[in-house]
Amino acid sequence: SRVIVTGEMAPTTTPIVNSNNLSLSGNALISQGNWKYDLILDSLSGDWTLQQDQVVDQNLYLASSTLDLNGKTLTVKGDLIHSGGTLTVTGGTLVVDGDYRIQTASTDAQGATTYKYSSGTLNMTNSADNVLVHGNFVMDSYYGHGALLTSGTLEVKGDFTQKSTVSSSTAKDYINFQATGTHRVLLSGTAKQTVSFSTASCNRSHFNILEITNDTNAGILFSTGVVITQLFNHHLNDFTISSSSQFPDYDLDEILDHNDPDPLNTYTCDHESLKTLYRDFDNDGYGDSSRIMYSCTSLEGYAENIYSSSKFEAGDINCDNEVNMVDSVLALKLLSGKGADIHDNRAADMNKDGKIGIEEAVHIINLNKNR
C-alpha cells in the first residue's frame, strides 16, 4: 500500500522495505532535508512543491503530477526516472548524481530493465534554472518542448540522447528537445561523451546554445547529425562530427561556429589573411583533415598543412626519397584495396582533399612518365 506524507517527515536510519511506495505531497518536507531511500511522486500523491533544499539518497520516480523546485535545490543521489508529470525547475537547481531519464522503466522476462517513451515534461523557462546530470541524460518524451526549454542551463557530464520512440501519429516526440530563447546545454564531462539525436533538424529537435568544457582528448562524439540554432561555443575542445550537421554563425563573420576558434567574436584580420588550420590530434606536426579551423593566427594543436614537404615529397609513397614506378604500383594497390607497404598515406593524397582516389594514381603515373 501507499504512504503519502503531506506534512513533515522525519528522517530515519531504520531500514525501509519498498520505499518507492512512499510519496511526498503538497508542501511536505523532510526534516533536516535528507531522505535515505527511494521516493515516488504520482497521481496518488499529487503535486509536491519544495519548501527547502532536499536530498534523496536513492532513486526518485516522477510518474505524474508536478514537482516544483520553487527556487530550492533538489539532489538525487541515484537515478531520476521521469515517466510522467512535469518537473518545473522554477529558478531552482536539480542535481542528479546518476542518470536523468525522461523515459518509462519496466522489467523484462529476464529481469533486465528496459525503457520506452515517457509522458513527462521538463519545464525550464527561468534564467536561474539549473539542471546538473552527472550521469546520462535521455529525452524520450511524448510531448513537444518548444515552449518548455526556453531558458536556464542543462549541464550533462555523461552522454546526451534524444529519442523519438512513440508510434502514435498524434505524438510530438519529434520536437521533444526543441530548445529556444536562451536555453543552454553544457557538456562538461571528464571522459568521452556521446551525443545523439533521433529527429534533429532546425524545425524539430535541436540545441539552442551548446557549450563544451570537456577538455579530454576523447572529447565529444556527435554520433548522429545534430543541429545547433544559436551558438556552438566549443572553447577549442575536441569534438568529432560523424554525420551531416547544421551549425550557426553566431558572430556573423561568415565562419560557422564549428570552424571558428572564437565563435563569440569576429576575426580581426583581412579575410584573405585567414589561415586554414588542421587539427593535429597526435601532435606529430602534421594536420589531420577531420577538424578544420579558420584563424588569423596559429593555434596550439593545429597545423597549417596536412602534409609536410620537408619530410617527404608528394607522391613518394614508400618514403625512399624518390618518386618512381614503385610509387605508381603502390598507388594502384592502395586504390584497389589490396593493400600496400605505405609509410604515410598523406604522401599519396596529391590534391590534399583527405582522400586517395583515381586522380592520385593517374597523377603519380603521369609524374613518372615526365621524369
C-alpha positions as CSV (number, residue, x, y, z in Angstrom):
1,S,0.0,0.0,0.0
2,R,1.0,3.6,-0.5
3,V,2.1,6.1,2.2
4,I,1.6,9.7,1.4
5,V,3.1,12.4,3.6
6,T,1.6,15.9,3.4
7,G,3.3,17.5,6.4
8,E,6.8,16.9,7.9
9,M,8.6,13.6,7.5
10,A,11.3,12.8,10.0
11,P,14.5,11.1,8.6
12,T,15.3,7.7,9.9
13,T,18.1,5.2,9.9
14,T,15.6,2.3,10.2
15,P,15.7,0.2,7.0
16,I,12.6,0.7,4.9
17,V,11.4,-2.0,2.5
18,N,9.6,-0.9,-0.7
19,S,10.5,2.7,-0.1
20,N,9.3,3.5,-3.6
21,N,5.7,3.3,-2.2
22,L,6.4,6.4,-0.2
23,S,5.4,9.9,-1.5
24,L,5.5,13.5,-0.5
25,S,2.6,15.8,-1.4
26,G,1.7,19.5,-1.3
27,N,4.2,21.5,0.8
28,A,5.5,18.4,2.6
29,L,9.2,18.4,3.7
30,I,11.8,16.1,5.1
31,S,13.2,17.2,8.4
32,Q,16.9,18.0,8.1
33,G,16.4,17.8,4.3
34,N,17.8,14.3,3.7
35,W,15.9,11.1,2.8
36,K,18.0,7.9,2.6
37,Y,15.6,5.8,0.4
38,D,13.7,5.9,-2.9
39,L,10.8,8.3,-3.3
40,I,7.9,8.4,-5.8
41,L,5.6,11.2,-6.9
42,D,2.5,10.2,-8.8
43,S,-1.3,10.8,-9.2
44,L,-2.0,9.4,-5.7
45,S,0.4,11.8,-4.0
46,G,-0.5,14.8,-6.1
47,D,1.9,17.8,-6.6
48,W,4.9,18.4,-4.5
49,T,6.4,21.9,-4.1
50,L,9.8,22.2,-2.3
51,Q,9.9,24.3,0.8
52,Q,13.6,23.8,1.5
53,D,16.6,22.1,-0.1
54,Q,16.1,18.4,-0.2
55,V,18.3,15.3,-0.8
56,V,17.0,11.9,-1.9
57,D,19.8,9.3,-1.3
58,Q,18.5,6.7,-3.7
59,N,16.2,6.9,-6.8
60,L,13.4,9.4,-7.4
61,Y,10.4,8.3,-9.6
62,L,8.3,11.1,-11.1
63,A,5.3,9.2,-12.6
64,S,2.7,12.0,-12.8
65,S,1.6,15.3,-11.1
66,T,4.0,18.3,-10.8
67,L,7.3,18.5,-8.9
68,D,8.1,22.2,-8.4
69,L,11.6,23.0,-7.2
70,N,10.3,26.5,-6.2
71,G,13.8,28.1,-6.3
72,K,15.3,25.4,-4.0
73,T,17.9,22.6,-4.7
74,L,16.8,19.0,-5.1
75,T,19.7,16.5,-5.1
76,V,19.0,12.9,-6.2
77,K,21.9,10.6,-5.3
78,G,20.6,7.8,-7.6
79,D,18.7,8.0,-10.8
80,L,15.7,10.2,-11.7
81,I,13.2,8.2,-13.7
82,H,10.7,10.7,-15.1
83,S,7.9,8.6,-16.7
84,G,5.1,11.2,-16.4
85,G,4.1,14.5,-14.9
86,T,6.0,17.8,-15.0
87,L,9.3,18.8,-13.4
88,T,9.3,22.6,-13.1
89,V,12.7,24.0,-12.1
90,T,11.2,27.5,-11.3
91,G,14.6,29.2,-10.6
92,G,15.9,26.2,-8.6
93,T,18.6,23.6,-9.1
94,L,18.3,19.9,-9.8
95,V,21.3,17.8,-9.2
96,V,21.2,14.1,-10.3
97,D,24.2,12.0,-9.4
98,G,23.1,9.1,-11.6
99,D,21.1,9.2,-14.9
100,Y,18.1,11.5,-15.6
101,R,15.8,9.6,-17.9
102,I,12.6,11.1,-19.3
103,Q,11.5,7.6,-20.0
104,T,9.3,4.8,-18.6
105,A,11.2,1.9,-17.0
106,S,10.0,-1.7,-16.9
107,T,11.5,-5.1,-16.3
108,D,11.5,-7.8,-19.0
109,A,11.2,-11.6,-18.5
110,Q,14.9,-12.0,-17.9
111,G,14.8,-9.4,-15.1
112,A,16.6,-6.7,-17.1
113,T,15.5,-3.1,-17.0
114,T,14.1,-1.8,-20.3
115,Y,12.9,1.7,-21.3
116,K,10.2,3.2,-23.5
117,Y,8.9,6.7,-24.0
118,S,7.6,9.0,-21.2
119,S,4.6,11.2,-20.9
120,G,6.6,13.6,-18.7
121,T,7.8,17.1,-19.4
122,L,10.7,19.2,-18.3
123,N,10.0,22.9,-17.8
124,M,13.0,25.2,-17.9
125,T,11.7,28.8,-18.6
126,N,13.5,30.8,-15.9
127,S,17.1,32.2,-16.4
128,A,18.1,30.9,-13.0
129,D,17.0,27.3,-13.8
130,N,19.9,24.8,-13.4
131,V,19.8,21.1,-14.1
132,L,23.1,19.2,-13.5
133,V,23.2,15.5,-14.5
134,H,26.4,13.6,-13.5
135,G,25.3,10.5,-15.5
136,N,23.5,10.3,-18.8
137,F,20.6,12.4,-19.9
138,V,17.9,10.8,-22.1
139,M,14.9,12.7,-23.5
140,D,12.2,10.4,-24.9
141,S,9.0,12.4,-24.1
142,Y,5.7,12.0,-26.0
143,Y,5.3,15.8,-25.8
144,G,6.9,18.7,-27.7
145,H,9.1,21.0,-25.6
146,G,9.3,24.1,-27.9
147,A,7.7,26.3,-25.2
148,L,9.3,24.5,-22.2
149,L,13.1,24.7,-22.9
150,T,13.5,28.4,-23.3
151,S,15.9,29.4,-20.6
152,G,18.4,28.1,-18.0
153,T,21.2,25.6,-18.2
154,L,21.2,21.9,-18.6
155,E,24.6,20.5,-17.7
156,V,25.4,16.9,-18.6
157,K,28.6,15.0,-17.7
158,G,27.6,11.7,-19.4
159,D,26.0,11.0,-22.7
160,F,23.2,13.1,-24.2
161,T,20.5,11.2,-26.1
162,Q,17.3,12.4,-27.7
163,K,14.9,9.7,-28.7
164,S,11.6,9.6,-30.6
165,T,10.1,6.2,-30.0
166,V,6.3,6.9,-29.9
167,S,4.4,5.2,-32.7
168,S,1.3,7.4,-32.4
169,S,0.6,9.9,-35.2
170,T,-0.6,12.4,-32.6
171,A,2.7,12.4,-30.6
172,K,5.0,15.4,-30.7
173,D,8.1,13.4,-29.7
174,Y,10.0,14.6,-32.8
175,I,10.1,18.0,-31.1
176,N,10.7,16.9,-27.6
177,F,14.1,18.7,-27.4
178,Q,13.3,21.9,-29.3
179,A,15.4,24.4,-27.3
180,T,14.9,28.1,-27.9
181,G,15.4,31.5,-26.3
182,T,18.5,31.5,-24.1
183,H,18.4,27.8,-23.2
184,R,21.9,26.3,-23.0
185,V,23.3,22.8,-22.8
186,L,26.7,22.4,-21.3
187,L,28.8,19.2,-21.9
188,S,31.3,19.1,-19.1
189,G,32.3,15.5,-18.7
190,T,35.8,14.2,-17.8
191,A,35.7,11.3,-20.3
192,K,34.4,10.8,-23.8
193,Q,30.7,12.0,-24.2
194,T,28.4,10.8,-27.0
195,V,25.6,13.0,-28.4
196,S,22.8,11.6,-30.5
197,F,19.5,12.8,-31.9
198,S,16.8,10.7,-33.5
199,T,15.0,13.7,-35.1
200,A,17.5,16.5,-35.5
201,S,16.5,19.4,-37.7
202,C,16.0,23.2,-37.4
203,N,12.3,22.7,-37.1
204,R,12.4,19.6,-35.0
205,S,14.7,18.7,-32.1
206,H,17.9,20.7,-31.7
207,F,20.2,22.5,-29.3
208,N,19.8,26.3,-29.0
209,I,23.2,27.1,-27.3
210,L,25.7,24.2,-26.9
211,E,28.8,24.7,-24.9
212,I,31.7,22.3,-24.4
213,T,34.0,22.4,-21.4
214,N,35.0,18.7,-21.7
215,D,38.8,19.1,-22.3
216,T,39.7,15.5,-22.6
217,N,41.4,14.1,-25.7
218,A,38.4,11.9,-26.4
219,G,36.1,14.9,-26.2
220,I,32.6,14.8,-27.7
221,L,31.4,12.4,-30.3
222,F,28.4,13.6,-32.3
223,S,27.3,10.0,-33.4
224,T,24.4,11.3,-35.4
225,G,23.6,14.6,-37.2
226,V,23.0,17.5,-34.8
227,V,21.5,20.9,-35.3
228,I,22.5,24.0,-33.2
229,T,20.5,27.1,-33.9
230,Q,22.1,29.9,-32.0
231,L,25.7,29.3,-30.7
232,F,28.2,26.5,-30.6
233,N,30.8,27.5,-28.0
234,H,33.4,24.7,-28.1
235,H,36.3,26.6,-26.4
236,L,38.6,24.7,-28.9
237,N,37.9,21.5,-27.1
238,D,37.8,18.4,-29.2
239,F,34.7,17.1,-30.9
240,T,34.1,14.6,-33.7
241,I,31.3,15.0,-36.3
242,S,30.3,11.7,-37.8
243,S,27.2,12.8,-39.8
244,S,25.9,15.8,-41.6
245,S,25.1,18.5,-39.1
246,Q,24.0,22.2,-39.0
247,F,25.9,24.8,-37.2
248,P,25.3,28.5,-36.7
249,D,27.5,31.6,-37.4
250,Y,26.9,33.3,-34.1
251,D,29.2,36.3,-34.7
252,L,28.2,36.7,-38.3
253,D,31.8,36.6,-39.6
254,E,31.0,34.1,-42.3
255,I,32.7,31.3,-40.4
256,L,30.4,28.6,-39.0
257,D,30.9,28.1,-35.3
258,H,32.5,24.6,-35.6
259,N,35.2,26.0,-37.8
260,D,35.6,29.2,-35.8
261,P,38.2,29.2,-33.0
262,D,36.4,32.1,-31.3
263,P,32.7,31.9,-32.3
264,L,31.8,34.7,-29.9
265,N,33.9,37.3,-31.7
266,T,34.6,38.0,-35.4
267,Y,38.1,37.6,-36.7
268,T,40.4,40.7,-36.7
269,C,42.5,40.2,-39.9
270,D,41.6,40.5,-43.5
271,H,39.6,37.6,-44.9
272,E,42.4,36.9,-47.3
273,S,44.8,36.5,-44.4
274,L,42.8,33.7,-42.7
275,K,44.8,30.5,-42.2
276,T,43.2,27.1,-42.8
277,L,44.4,25.1,-39.9
278,Y,44.0,21.3,-39.5
279,R,43.6,19.6,-36.1
280,D,46.8,17.7,-35.2
281,F,45.4,15.0,-32.9
282,D,48.6,13.0,-32.5
283,N,50.9,16.1,-32.2
284,D,53.2,14.9,-34.9
285,G,53.4,18.3,-36.6
286,Y,51.1,17.3,-39.4
287,G,47.5,18.3,-39.5
288,D,44.5,15.9,-39.7
289,S,41.8,16.8,-42.2
290,S,38.9,15.8,-40.0
291,R,39.0,19.0,-38.0
292,I,39.5,22.5,-39.5
293,M,39.6,26.0,-38.0
294,Y,40.0,29.3,-39.9
295,S,42.1,31.7,-37.9
296,C,44.2,34.8,-38.3
297,T,46.9,33.3,-36.1
298,S,48.4,29.9,-35.4
299,L,46.5,27.7,-32.9
300,E,48.1,25.2,-30.4
301,G,47.3,21.7,-31.6
302,Y,46.7,22.7,-35.2
303,A,48.9,22.7,-38.3
304,E,48.7,24.7,-41.5
305,N,49.2,21.7,-43.8
306,I,48.0,18.2,-43.8
307,Y,51.4,17.0,-45.0
308,S,55.0,18.3,-44.8
309,S,57.1,18.6,-48.0
310,S,60.2,18.8,-45.8
311,K,59.6,15.3,-44.5
312,F,58.6,13.6,-47.8
313,E,57.9,14.6,-51.4
314,A,54.3,14.3,-52.5
315,G,54.0,11.1,-54.4
316,D,56.8,9.4,-52.6
317,I,54.6,6.8,-51.0
318,N,57.3,4.4,-49.8
319,C,59.4,7.2,-48.5
320,D,62.6,6.3,-50.3
321,N,63.2,9.9,-51.4
322,E,62.3,9.1,-55.0
323,V,59.0,9.3,-56.9
324,N,59.2,6.3,-59.4
325,M,57.2,3.4,-60.8
326,V,57.2,1.7,-57.4
327,D,55.1,4.5,-56.1
328,S,52.8,4.1,-59.1
329,V,52.3,0.4,-58.2
330,L,51.7,1.2,-54.6
331,A,49.2,3.9,-55.5
332,L,47.2,1.4,-57.6
333,K,47.3,-1.2,-54.9
334,L,46.1,1.3,-52.4
335,L,43.3,2.4,-54.7
336,S,42.2,-1.2,-55.4
337,G,42.1,-2.0,-51.6
338,K,44.7,-4.8,-52.0
339,G,47.0,-3.2,-49.5
340,A,50.4,-1.7,-49.8
341,D,53.5,-1.1,-47.7
342,I,52.9,2.6,-47.3
343,H,54.9,4.8,-45.0
344,D,52.3,7.6,-44.9
345,N,49.1,7.8,-46.8
346,R,49.3,11.6,-46.9
347,A,52.1,11.3,-49.4
348,A,49.6,9.7,-51.8
349,D,47.0,12.3,-51.3
350,M,48.2,14.6,-54.1
351,N,45.3,17.0,-54.2
352,K,45.2,17.2,-50.3
353,D,41.4,16.5,-50.1
354,G,41.8,13.9,-47.4
355,K,41.0,11.1,-49.8
356,I,43.1,8.8,-52.1
357,G,41.3,8.2,-55.4
358,I,42.0,7.6,-59.1
359,E,43.3,11.1,-59.6
360,E,46.2,10.3,-57.3
361,A,47.1,7.0,-59.1
362,V,46.9,8.7,-62.5
363,H,48.9,11.7,-61.4
364,I,51.7,9.6,-59.9
365,I,51.9,7.5,-63.1
366,N,52.0,10.6,-65.3
367,L,54.6,12.2,-63.0
368,N,56.8,9.2,-63.6
369,K,56.3,9.5,-67.4
370,N,57.6,13.0,-67.3
371,R,60.7,12.2,-65.4
